[in-house]
Amino acid sequence: MKAAAFDYEAPASLEEALALLQARSDDAKILAGGQSLMPMLNMRLARPALIVDINRLPGLDYIRVADGQLRIGALARHTAVAKHPEVVRGWPVLAEAAAQIGHDAIRNRGTVAGSLAHSDPTAEHPAVLAALDGEVVARSAKGERTLKADELFLGYLTTALRADELLTEVRLPVLPPHTGSTFVEFAPRVGDFAVVGIAAAVTLGGDGAWQDVRLALTGVGGTPFRARQAESALKGTRPKAADIAAAAAQVAEAIEPDSDIKASARYRRQLARTLTERALTTAAERAAGQGGR
Amino acid sequence: MAKEKTIRVKVNGAERRATVEVRRNLADFLREDLELTGTHLGCEHGVCGACTVLVDGEAVRSCLMLAVQAEGHEITTVEGLTTPDGDPGPLQQAFWDNHGMQCGFCTPGMICAAAALLRENPHPTAAEVRERLSGNLCRCTGYQDIVASVLAAAEGK
């Protein structure tokens, strides 16, 4: 239960970090919060020759609103995101997702960007990125590109990030007025990995009808599941309990979860249905009250 | 690229300097190099919480952090939570008075996690204590007396 030997570099600038990743793209691993990588190193499930520790990179722990987007730097920790006043006010779905990750000690180290780059199929942040149509910035020595959720997440623990790329920033759009959002998950005990979770954001029009509905689930496949069919079925009508129940049933039908040691596929469908119903109800209530968000 | 590095870390108020293997985790550094064996190592992959210490006042799993990452930071272990005279601190005394331990293996992690909670929220409810200690496993007590100990420390009893 001790990590195999590795070389270690803690670059002091982004350029230096990217140069290292380019030179050693075949055998380097990026260490940010370490809450997923360190267990893998300790159990020797990962044995990289080089650890590139980005924690000494200056100015990457920011959380700020700029150009109509919430921008989160690579070193912003879950605790900071969950408590950030602008996030709490403008992106409750993100604040609630961050607050439900693991335990206090995990959230104090783990990063949003690291969670997205790791792409655990039961992680919270991938569903938030998918639901809000956010994007990530991937930097390498050669340049920079942005990826949307469906471009980033390829499958179980697999992303489109290249080995020489560093995920430097997460971008989520500012949500329109009269939007309510929430993140709801079920885990057997507080802090356990979620069995199923859902990110929801809904916008109500001036007539009180669903104008925009965004739903993405975690824990029901290798990548976040965006429930587009249920989203469009609701649009244009006013929020009604019967319609929410029907949409939740549709989501449970549409997903194709696997059975594993934690839950059967049937149980996951039931959870998806219940959590979708709760998330839509809460998000709609929030959208209707106080101008939303 | 050396496999070893010399680091300076402030541990329980004292500057410490040591040369460590870069793969050494913070828990092993504290226990093996600094001989601060109050920090316990259970699962070594971030599940049990026994190795919880405070890094710059925040609870952190010391098995999930490298010793070299502690360079320039302030670490507080259970040994650092005593009174200046070396007597048990308020949380430690409360655990003693309320039978908050049996075998004692999880206790240092519990006390460090509880210390972080009380710094942030000096008067937590029982539910808040339970939630914050949910990342620390105890195989003996059933948790009742641990929660009672933290609440007693918060009330200054």
Chai-1 contact restraints between the chains, C-beta under 6 A:
chainA,res_idxA,chainB,res_idxB,connection_type,confidence,min_distance_angstrom,max_distance_angstrom,comment,restraint_id
A,M1,B,E44,contact,1.0,0.0,6.0,A-B,restraint_1
A,A3,B,R23,contact,1.0,0.0,6.0,A-B,restraint_2
A,A5,B,K3,contact,1.0,0.0,6.0,A-B,restraint_3
A,A5,B,R23,contact,1.0,0.0,6.0,A-B,restraint_4
A,F6,B,R23,contact,1.0,0.0,6.0,A-B,restraint_5
A,D7,B,M1,contact,1.0,0.0,6.0,A-B,restraint_6
A,Y8,B,V22,contact,1.0,0.0,6.0,A-B,restraint_7
A,G34,B,L64,contact,1.0,0.0,6.0,A-B,restraint_8
A,Q35,B,L64,contact,1.0,0.0,6.0,A-B,restraint_9
A,M38,B,L64,contact,1.0,0.0,6.0,A-B,restraint_10
A,P39,B,H45,contact,1.0,0.0,6.0,A-B,restraint_11
A,P39,B,G46,contact,1.0,0.0,6.0,A-B,restraint_12
A,N42,B,E44,contact,1.0,0.0,6.0,A-B,restraint_13
A,N42,B,H45,contact,1.0,0.0,6.0,A-B,restraint_14
A,M43,B,H45,contact,1.0,0.0,6.0,A-B,restraint_15
A,H103,B,G135,contact,1.0,0.0,6.0,A-B,restraint_16
A,D104,B,A59,contact,1.0,0.0,6.0,A-B,restraint_17
A,D104,B,R132,contact,1.0,0.0,6.0,A-B,restraint_18
A,A105,B,T52,contact,1.0,0.0,6.0,A-B,restraint_19
A,A105,B,A59,contact,1.0,0.0,6.0,A-B,restraint_20
A,A105,B,V60,contact,1.0,0.0,6.0,A-B,restraint_21
A,A105,B,R61,contact,1.0,0.0,6.0,A-B,restraint_22
A,A105,B,G135,contact,1.0,0.0,6.0,A-B,restraint_23
A,N108,B,E58,contact,1.0,0.0,6.0,A-B,restraint_24
A,N108,B,V60,contact,1.0,0.0,6.0,A-B,restraint_25
A,R109,B,V60,contact,1.0,0.0,6.0,A-B,restraint_26
A,V190,B,E131,contact,1.0,0.0,6.0,A-B,restraint_27
A,V190,B,S134,contact,1.0,0.0,6.0,A-B,restraint_28
A,G191,B,S134,contact,1.0,0.0,6.0,A-B,restraint_29
A,G191,B,G135,contact,1.0,0.0,6.0,A-B,restraint_30
